[in-house]
Amino acid sequence: MNAPLPLQHWTTTRADADADADADPQETSEWRDAFLSLLQAHGPQRARFMLDELHRLASRAHIAWKPPMGTPYVNTIALRQQAPFPGDLALEESLGAIMRWNALAMVLRANAAYGELGGHIASYASAADLFEVGFNHFFHARDTTGGGHAGDLVFFQPHSAPGVYARAFLEGRLDQADLEHYRQELRGPRHGARGLSSYPHPYLMPDFWQFPTGSMGIGPISSIYQARFMRYLTHRGLVDCSRRKVWGVFGDGEMDEPESMSALTLAAREGLDNLVWVVNCNLQRLDGPVRGNSRIIDELEKLFLGAGWNVIKTLWGSDWDGLFARDYNGALSHALSDTVDGQMQTFAAKDGRFNREHFFGQNEDLERLAEGLSDEQIDLLRRGGHDLVKIHAAYAAAARHQGQPTVILAHTKKGYGMGEAGQGRMTTHSQKKFDHADLLAFRDRFKLPLTDAQVQGLEFYKPPGDSPAMRYLHERREKLGGYLPARQTGAAAVPVPELASYGRFATHSDGSREMSTTMAFVRMLGALLKDAALGPRIVPIVADEARTFGMANLFKQVGIYSSVGQRYEPEDIGSILNYREAMDGQILEEGISEAGAISSWVAAATSYSVHGAAMLPFYIYYSMFGFQRVGDLIWAAADQRPRGFLIGATSGRTTLAGEGLQHQDGTSHLWAATIPNCKAYDPAFACELAVILDRGMREMLVEQQDVFYYITTMNENYAHTALAEDVSDAILRGGYRYARHEAAGAAGGPAARGVTLLGSGAILTEVIKAARELAAMGIAADVLSITSWSELARDGASHLSARLAGEPRQGQPFIAGLLAACRGPVIAATDYVRLVPESIRAYVPDGCEYITLGTDGFGRSDTRAELRRFFNVDAEAIVNAALVSLGQGKRPPPAPRP
């Protein structure tokens, strides 16, 4: 609460509220007096013990009662409990005002020049003080000199990006030309400036932004799994993260996103006291109030308390302390608790006179509290999220708290300080225009040293470098280790073992043993985990499907990570595949949460940047529940330049037999092809998979390229071929000629009697069968194993782009070269929708008929043979397509199967 409240406050509030329901007021008064005596004599700890004991007693007596969730609508930290403010309040307020102006000017200038650019003012106006307290007192940068702080992780509310740029401008990290090219990332470099991205985007500003937060909900869930991964690194002895925090500044409206809420209990269960969320409760979304008819802060408090978080409410500024101190009968706290957010926003948008009449005028007690306050003083009463002292007290308490993650619910005004142009108004989120009077009022409100002409011209302002304000700005950041946000990439390379050490069984297969490519992958992964240098850096990740993928042997080999070890004796303890949890366990078993698993993958895949230690995550999952289920999270991952492998197992619409429509993946390679730094492969044979894994590891860990790999593997067992000579490069480029089947009895026959068959993944086995059948029918067939349709398409597109730009480029698209050496029409078959093989149509040689077969439509539950016949991707369908393309008519359909 804001100030110590007299005991009579506590002895009257509940009595007044429940007088009608109290059957014996005298007895109630005696109980209350006894409790207050206990509190005074023995303190809060004893008082809490007695309340817990009474609760246990009531439970044993089966009395249906539990304490109400939530607390009064006042500050959690009492005035007497506030940590002293360690900074220069006047200088910090002055610097904050300058940043507010420069952020405002940046957005207004961009939209005055190009009205279509957009941008946001009101969000930063509400969050500026929340950011500044962190920048000046809490957010540590990574000390690259060695021995210092390893740096905190900070997630910034995305719509407040202009304010972060405004601070970087004062710090000298951005110049005026950069600010003049806000949201002009293509124009900026042409004018000698750095175009500033709309929101935090590490891919676009790789030395500045660390985490992308522009897609609502992704920042919150990512921050939780980053905090958990820091514990993982510490417990495994790889990186000491014990002094570091994860700070996240998010919006109250953002809390409606499922991703924001989905991992709250994980954070509490893991005891992530290295995690602090600051929820900017400005009560307003783009269209209107977050909760017009209730209070979002009350709702969030209950939600976080129920999830097991420490909750700190910072609702009212220091200007309210005197009012609360005189609020002997609780009239003020009652009125605030009874005011819904929609009405609170009306108070925010109106002036002091309106608030005197409509808030303090509700009853005589409130009127007396407001006596002596002018209308201007009432207008300037600050909410807690705009008071540097109150914010610091909350941050300090959160930083000290142990055993739980902390959320700070900071009450602010959207568009704070924008006056009639936007403060608290329904339209403030999209406000990008100010008239001259509004600008002057903004200047006067924040006491900015600007002339009328400077205001009219929207001139950026930067104090002299030797001014007290600028010296203070730099001193504060120097004390905290440097400037933020900042993204670094200085991680040492990790050696990769020779392919033969873990993949010889695949590259030298004699074809005698059948296995699935999923099993081949797991076998290689197990061998890689044993490598002394690379093994400890591998992070296997599953979403409760390890046994499905044949990974149970890894439970005992490397263990499942648990922050508390294993406190039970597993049922299968005597088994060689027993379920083993350990604090130094290596597998991240995320349960049934694809969003959580991909968030863990992102944390590991960006460890080279975030922690300066390269890790190699392998997230293996049902391929249908990857891009289709968590595509937005994968897109955000790509923005962070991750390095790791996504393994889409049990892939293919007909290969995953029996599971049906919801599980059978026919589209993931379409999704993967849209991500520029994702290399996607669909290998058919273990030797192809081995070559791809080897290259990917070297590209990411040795060459340190900002790419990640998506590889689909199947659960169909069949024989695997050995790696042919001189095809490794072709495998990586997207395909190679696997075999040539000459026509039976007519070796070297005319080209008109030949076809070329393309296949990928498990459907390559159907292509091979079809080629043999065609050869027996007197038709020669070339078989191409396509390992990556998207790599072939990208290569072709790069050739086309060069041609359109008039740039000289030697050679032809790789697929065109492969097909030029083949014969006749081309038939392409995959276990994915036809758009996947259609992606290379533009690069097929002129005059060559190109027919694609795929699994368009919904999946079904049945055997592989039935599914492949249904979708027309089996050998029969491929043969038929070849015959039709050669003008021999449609082949008679096969007899129905029993």
CORWODA-V220865 format. One record per pair of residues at least 12 apart in sequence whose C-alpha atoms are under 8 Angstrom apart, sorted by the first residue. I is the first residue (numbers start at 0). J is the second residue. Records with the same first field share a line. If there is no record, write none. Layout:
I: J, J
//
This chain:
0: 73, 74, 75, 76, 77, 78
1: 73, 74, 75, 76, 77, 78, 315, 317, 319, 320, 323, 324
2: 77, 78, 79, 320, 321, 323, 324
3: 77, 78, 79, 324
4: 323, 324, 326, 327
5: 327
7: 327, 328
8: 327, 328, 329
10: 28, 31, 32
11: 328
12: 328, 329
34: 46
68: 301, 304
69: 297, 300, 301, 304
71: 332, 336
72: 297, 314, 332, 335, 336
73: 312, 313, 314, 315, 332
74: 311, 312, 313, 314, 315
75: 311, 312, 313
76: 311, 312, 313, 392, 393
78: 320
81: 389, 392
82: 391, 392, 395
83: 392
84: 388, 391, 392
88: 387
90: 467, 468, 471
91: 131, 468
93: 445, 447, 468
94: 468, 472
95: 127, 128, 131
96: 445, 446, 447
97: 447, 460, 461
98: 162, 165, 166
99: 123, 124, 127, 162, 165
100: 442, 459, 460
101: 162, 165, 459, 460
102: 120, 161, 162, 164, 165
103: 120, 161
104: 457, 458, 459
105: 161, 178, 179, 181, 459
106: 118, 119, 120, 161, 181, 431
107: 431, 432, 433, 457
108: 179, 457
109: 179, 180, 181, 182
110: 431
116: 182
117: 431
118: 158, 182, 197, 429, 431
119: 158, 159, 161, 428, 429, 430, 431
120: 158, 159, 161, 414, 428, 429, 430, 431
121: 413, 414, 415, 417, 421, 422, 427, 428, 429, 430
122: 158, 159, 413, 414, 428
123: 158, 159, 160, 161, 162, 414
124: 413, 414, 415, 416, 417
125: 279, 281, 384, 385, 411, 412, 413, 414, 415
126: 159, 279, 384, 385, 411
127: 162, 385
128: 384, 385, 386, 387, 390
129: 277, 384, 385, 387, 390
130: 248
132: 387, 390, 391
133: 394
134: 475, 476, 483
135: 472, 475, 476
136: 475, 479
137: 394, 479
138: 150, 151, 152, 153, 246, 479, 483
139: 151, 479, 480, 481
140: 479, 480, 481, 482, 483, 485
141: 480, 481
142: 480, 481
147: 480
148: 242, 243, 480
149: 240, 242, 243, 610
150: 243, 244, 480
151: 243, 244, 245, 246
152: 243, 244, 245, 246, 609
153: 210, 245, 246, 247, 248, 484
154: 210, 212, 218, 222, 245, 246, 247, 248, 249
155: 199, 212, 247, 248, 249
156: 212, 213, 247, 248, 249, 250
157: 198, 199, 211, 212, 213
158: 198, 213
160: 197, 198, 199
164: 178
165: 178
169: 461, 469
170: 472, 473
175: 459
176: 191, 192, 193
177: 192, 193, 194, 195
178: 194, 195
180: 192, 193, 194, 195
181: 194, 195, 196, 197
182: 194, 195, 196, 197
183: 195, 196
184: 196
198: 211, 212, 213
199: 211, 212, 213
200: 212, 638, 639
201: 486, 638, 639, 640
202: 637, 638, 639, 640
203: 638
205: 486
206: 485, 486, 487
207: 483, 484, 485, 486
208: 484, 485, 486
209: 484, 485, 486, 609, 639
210: 639
211: 635, 638, 639
214: 631, 635
215: 253, 256
216: 253, 254, 256, 257, 258, 259
217: 258, 259, 632, 635
218: 247, 249, 259
219: 247, 249, 258, 259
220: 258, 259, 260, 261, 262, 595, 598
221: 598, 599, 601, 602
222: 245, 246, 247, 274
223: 262, 263, 266, 274
224: 595, 598, 599, 602
225: 245, 598, 599, 602
226: 244, 245, 271, 273, 274
227: 266, 269, 271
228: 599, 602, 603
230: 562
231: 560, 562, 583
234: 562, 582, 583
235: 582, 583, 584, 585
236: 583
238: 610, 612
243: 273
244: 273, 274, 275
245: 273, 274, 275
246: 274, 275, 276, 277
247: 275, 276, 277
248: 276, 277, 278, 279
249: 276, 277, 278, 279
250: 278, 279, 280, 281
251: 278, 279, 280, 281, 282, 283, 289, 295
252: 282, 283, 284, 289
258: 594
262: 595
263: 303, 306, 308
264: 306, 307
266: 403, 404
267: 306, 307, 308, 403, 404
268: 307
269: 562
270: 402, 403, 404
271: 402, 403, 404
272: 400, 401, 402, 403, 404, 405
273: 398, 404
274: 404, 405
275: 397, 398, 404, 405, 406, 407
276: 405, 406, 407
277: 406, 407, 408, 409
278: 406, 407, 408, 409
279: 384, 408, 409, 410, 411
280: 295, 296, 408, 409, 410, 411, 412
281: 410, 411, 412, 413
282: 295, 340, 344, 410, 411, 412, 413
283: 413, 423, 425
284: 428
285: 425, 426, 427, 428, 429
286: 425, 426, 428
287: 425, 426
288: 340, 341, 344, 425
289: 340
290: 339, 340, 341
291: 339, 340, 341, 342
292: 339, 340, 341
293: 339, 340, 341
294: 339, 340
295: 340
296: 408
300: 408
303: 406
307: 403
308: 403, 404, 405, 406
309: 403, 404, 405, 406
310: 405, 406, 407, 408
311: 393, 397, 405, 406, 407, 408
312: 393, 407, 408, 409, 410
313: 383, 384, 389, 390, 393, 407, 408, 409, 410
314: 382, 383, 384, 408, 409, 410, 411
315: 381, 382, 383, 384, 410
316: 380, 381, 382, 383, 384, 385, 386, 389
317: 381, 383, 386, 388, 389
318: 380, 381
319: 380, 381
322: 368, 369
325: 368
326: 368
330: 364, 365
331: 365
344: 412, 423, 424
345: 423, 424
346: 358
347: 412, 422, 423
348: 418, 419, 421, 422, 423, 424
350: 374, 375, 378
351: 373, 374, 375, 376, 377, 378, 379
352: 374, 375, 377, 378
354: 377, 378
355: 369, 374, 377
382: 410, 411, 412
383: 409, 410, 411
384: 409, 410, 411
385: 411
390: 409
393: 407
394: 407
413: 427, 428
414: 427, 428
416: 441, 444, 445
417: 437, 441
418: 437, 440, 441
419: 437
420: 433, 437
435: 454, 455
438: 454, 455
439: 451, 454
442: 454
486: 608, 609
487: 608, 609, 611
488: 607, 608, 609, 611
489: 607, 608, 611
490: 607, 608, 611, 612, 613
491: 611, 612, 613
492: 613, 700, 701, 702, 703
493: 532, 533, 613, 700, 701
494: 532, 533, 700, 701
495: 532, 533, 696, 697, 700, 701
496: 527, 530, 533
498: 689, 690, 693
500: 526
501: 523, 526, 527
502: 523, 686, 689
505: 519, 685, 686, 689, 719, 721, 722
506: 685, 686, 689, 720, 721, 722
507: 686, 720, 721, 722
508: 719, 720, 721, 722
509: 719, 720, 721
510: 718, 719, 720, 721
511: 718
512: 717, 718, 719
513: 716, 717, 718, 719
514: 715, 716, 717, 718, 719
515: 712, 713, 714, 715, 716, 717
516: 683, 684, 685, 688, 712, 713, 714, 715, 716
517: 548, 648, 649, 712, 713, 714
518: 548, 549, 714
519: 685
520: 685, 688, 712
521: 548, 549, 550
523: 689
525: 553
528: 557
535: 585
536: 613, 614, 615
537: 585, 614, 615, 616, 617
538: 585, 586, 587, 603, 614, 615, 616, 617
539: 585, 586, 587, 616, 617, 618, 619
540: 586, 587, 588, 589, 596, 599, 600, 616, 617, 618, 619
541: 586, 587, 588, 589, 590, 596, 618, 619, 620
542: 588, 589, 590, 591, 592, 593, 596, 620
543: 588, 589, 590, 591
544: 620
548: 648
551: 576, 577, 578
552: 575, 576
553: 576
554: 576, 577, 578, 579, 580, 586
555: 575, 576, 577, 578, 579
557: 584, 585, 586
558: 578, 579, 580, 581, 583, 584, 585, 586
559: 578, 579, 580, 581, 584, 585, 586, 587, 588
560: 580, 581, 582, 583, 584, 585, 586, 587, 588
561: 580, 581, 582, 583, 584
562: 581, 582
563: 581, 582
564: 580, 581, 582
565: 579, 580, 581
587: 599
593: 624, 625, 628, 629
594: 629, 632
596: 618
597: 618, 629, 632, 633
598: 632
600: 616, 617, 618, 643
601: 636, 641
603: 615, 616
604: 616, 641, 642, 643
605: 639, 640, 641, 642
613: 700
615: 642, 643, 644, 700
616: 642, 643, 644
617: 643, 644, 645, 646
618: 644, 645, 646
619: 645, 646, 647, 648
620: 646, 647, 648
621: 647, 648, 649, 650, 662
622: 646, 647, 648, 649, 650, 664, 667, 711
623: 647, 650, 661, 662, 663, 664, 665, 666, 667
624: 662
625: 647, 667
626: 667, 670, 671
627: 667, 670
630: 670
634: 674
637: 674, 676, 677
640: 676, 705, 706
641: 705, 706, 707
642: 699, 704, 705, 706, 707, 708
643: 699, 706, 707, 708
644: 707, 708, 709, 710
645: 707, 708, 709, 710
646: 709, 710, 711, 712
647: 709, 710, 711, 712
648: 711, 712, 713, 714
649: 711, 712, 713, 714
650: 663, 664, 665, 711, 712, 713, 714
651: 663, 664, 665, 713, 761, 830, 831
652: 664, 665, 830, 831, 854, 858
653: 830, 854, 858, 863, 866, 867
654: 713, 714, 715, 761, 830, 863
655: 713, 714, 715, 863
656: 860, 861, 862, 863, 866
657: 859, 860, 861, 862
658: 859, 860, 861
659: 858, 859, 860, 861
660: 857, 858, 859, 860
661: 858
663: 858
664: 831
665: 830, 831, 832, 854, 855
666: 831, 832
668: 789, 831, 835
669: 834, 835
671: 709
672: 789
676: 705, 706, 707
677: 706, 707, 708, 709
678: 706, 707, 708, 709, 789, 790
679: 708, 709, 710, 787, 789, 790
680: 708, 709, 710, 711, 733, 786, 787, 788, 789
681: 710, 711, 712, 759, 760, 785, 786, 787
682: 710, 711, 712, 759, 760, 785, 786, 787
683: 759, 760, 761, 762, 763, 764, 784, 786
684: 719, 720, 760
685: 719, 720
686: 719, 720, 721, 722
687: 722, 727, 730, 786
690: 727, 730, 731
691: 730, 731
694: 731
695: 707, 708
711: 760
712: 760
713: 760, 761
715: 761
730: 785, 786
731: 786, 787
732: 787, 790, 791, 813
733: 785, 786, 787, 788, 789, 790, 791
734: 783, 784, 785, 786, 787, 791, 814
735: 783, 784, 785, 817
736: 781, 782, 783, 784, 817
737: 781, 782, 783, 784
738: 781, 782, 783
739: 779, 780, 781, 782
740: 770, 771, 774, 779, 780, 781, 782
741: 774, 778, 779, 780
742: 773, 774, 775, 776, 777, 778, 779, 780
743: 774, 775, 776, 777, 778
744: 777
745: 777
748: 779
750: 822, 823
751: 822, 823, 885
752: 777, 778, 779, 823, 885
753: 778, 779, 780, 781, 822, 823, 824
754: 778, 779, 780, 781, 821, 822, 823, 824, 825, 826, 881
755: 780, 781, 782, 783, 818, 821, 822, 823, 824, 825, 826
756: 770, 780, 781, 782, 783, 825, 826, 827, 828
757: 782, 783, 784, 785, 825, 826, 827, 828
758: 782, 783, 784, 785, 827, 828, 829
759: 784, 785, 786, 787, 828, 829, 830
760: 786, 829, 830
761: 830
762: 828, 829, 830, 872, 873
763: 784, 828, 829
765: 872, 873, 874, 877
766: 782, 828, 873, 874, 877
767: 782, 874
768: 874
769: 874, 875, 877, 878
770: 782, 878
772: 878
773: 878
780: 822
781: 821, 822
788: 835, 836, 838, 839
789: 835, 838
791: 812, 813, 814, 839
792: 838, 839, 842
794: 812, 813
795: 811, 812, 813, 814, 839, 841, 842
798: 811, 812
812: 842
814: 839, 842, 843
815: 842, 843, 844
818: 843, 844
819: 844
823: 847, 848
824: 847, 848, 849, 850, 881, 884, 885
825: 847, 848, 849, 850
826: 849, 850, 851, 852, 877, 880, 881
827: 849, 850, 851, 852
828: 851, 852, 853, 872, 877
829: 852, 853, 854, 872
830: 853, 854, 872
831: 853, 854, 855
832: 852, 853, 854, 855, 856
833: 851, 852, 853, 854, 855
836: 851
837: 851
848: 884
850: 880
852: 871, 872, 877
853: 870, 871, 872
854: 870, 871, 872
855: 870
875: 893
//
